[in-house]
């Protein structure tokens, strides 16, 4: 997933309320769509690498599902616990 910096700042970045494994990419996608961005695909036009790492615990998946569900019910495209909690990012 990639997006312009200004779009990431507009939705306040990734929601740092997530814990452990899962749903943070889906949640930011919901907010980016709500912000007005559209999905674009460019198959075979960019290299993508994913570094191997051990899986994170999925013990908090139910909690993360609840955050995603709340975002989907909300009318906001910004999360409250994101980039702007650090005032040095503008």
Secondary structure, DSSP 4 states (H G I P E B T S, - for coil): ----HHHHHHTTSS-TT--SSSSHHHHHHHHHHHHT------TTSS-------PPPP-TTHHHHHHHHHHHHH-S-S--SSSGGGSTT--
